[in-house]
Amino acid sequence: MIYRLILVSILLALVDASKEEGELIETLIGNYSTLVRPVPDPALPLTVYIKVHLQQIITLDMKDQTMEMNAWIRYEWNDYQLRWNPEDFGLQFKLKSGNITSIRVDITWFPFDEQLCYMHFSSWTYHRGAIDLQLGSSRDHKPAMDISTFVKNGQWHLVNAPSYREETVYTCCPEVYPFVRFYVHLRRRTLFYIFNVIIPSIIITLMTLITFILPPHDMSEKIGHQTTVVLSVSFFLTVISEMIPRTSESVPLLGIFFCTVTCIVSSSAAFTIMVLNMRYRQPGNHFFSASFRRVFCEFLPWLMMMKRPGHKFRKGKANKDKPSEVICVKCTDDYANIIDATGNGSGPEKAEKTKSLFHVLARVPAARLSLERKVGQGIFHRDGSVKSIKELQRDKFVSKTYNEIKNAKDEPTMVGFSILEAYMAISRKVEYLRSIHKKKKIRQHLQEEWKFAAMVFDRFLLFIFTVQITVSVMGLIYFAPYFDAV
């Protein structure tokens, strides 16, 4: 303990304070009162000059709406009591201080926003007749902050730092009260948001269009792809909601964009389900109406310039690409020259039997010119297909052959009746199979109609959502005040 006291006494003996500062403070502040305005005449105002030297913007908290900065605030006035000769004392004084400024954050154009903050200086005790608050002069003689030593901020770009002096008169008092405001005009640097938020969100939104390019029958892939896109957009929306302050005064531009994108993606998922529902409809449980066919199988394909094999779309209508067939009336009488279908054997006996048999059974009633045909139509049929004409001639052939055999004077042979009965039985079976095939063909045709309608609806949605996404992106670019990437 004794050694410690000896060491402290030695150190105190070695320490020597500034005699000049002590003498100056004793001379100036010995009898100085801080409650009295430093003016020789009480009727005169004290002119105070204020100047702010902005050094650095530390943080701007959008949620708490506060800004922290590093600045020097310099006050200058002429105090007749505090006068000394610097050569006698060699002393000069400067005041350095920090300030936390409260601001009102406007997030309307976030992240392309500009914020205007200010510091307000005034006296609530003295009016202009007592203290006249003035702006200090700068290097360029402009009323602004001194930003000669300002350090750049990575998130905000300092656009300008003006200052203004104004005077106001309150309702309580007739005197004029001056005040000074130092403004800080900041512009957000958007490079981070463009490359990390906006561009990825636009790319993910464009992935929605791929869903309408996939084949309509690929149900699992289309729904899975749409679900993934919806979840991705929801994730970006969550990230944006954490960046902006929770306020109901205004909605940010980026928030409107993401809300629009979310609606587009969600509606595209719903329409994808509608396309798949249309694709897998069956003729047995859904009726394919004429108006539906008119819209989805004729008008929309023509409007979007689509192509379909075997069809041509003209003026909102679908025309089947099927050429007309020409039938010679005289050529339909060639059934009388039918030969043995087996083609086995030859000779006069076989030829005589074949001729006698087909003399009765193979008389095909051919269509001939009659009074029912109009003059000028010629001998060619254009009203129907070859198939329909042959079916009509076959029915006439069977009826006429049956009547000739039944009304024949000589006794018909058993061969003729057996052939006729076999032919009629085969004909009935063929008609039955043909009806089944026709129903199957109609069913397949309706299924193909549903598939084509789903494809047309998919193409129409691709066009609609392309327009919506393009308008959303162009709206974001158009309404954004600037794209500052510096």
Secondary structure, 3 states (H helix, E strand, C coil): CHHHHHHHHHHHHHCCCCHHHHHHHHHHCCCCCCCCCCCCCCCCCEEEEEEEEEEEEEEEECCCCEEEEEEEEEEECCCCCCCCCHHHHCCCCCCCCCEEEECCCCCCCCCCCEEEEEEEEECCCCCCCCEEEEECCCCCCCCECECCCCECCCCEEEEECEEEEEEEECCCCCCEEEEEEEEEEEEECCHHHHHHHHHHHHHHHHHHHHHCCCCCCCHHHHHHHHHHHHHHHHHHHHHHHHHCCCCCCCCCHHHHHHHHHHHHHHHHHHHHHHHHHHHCCCCCCCCCCHHHHHHHHHHHHHHCCCCECCEEEECCEEEECCCCCCEECHHHHHHHHCCCCCCCCCCHHHHHHHHHHHHHHCCCCCCCCCCCCCCCCCCEECCCCHHHHHHHHHHHHHHHHHHHHHCCCCCCCHHHHHHHHHHHHHHHHHHHHHHHHHHHHHHHHHHHHHHHHHHHHHHHHHHHHHHHHHHHHHHHHHHCCCCCCC
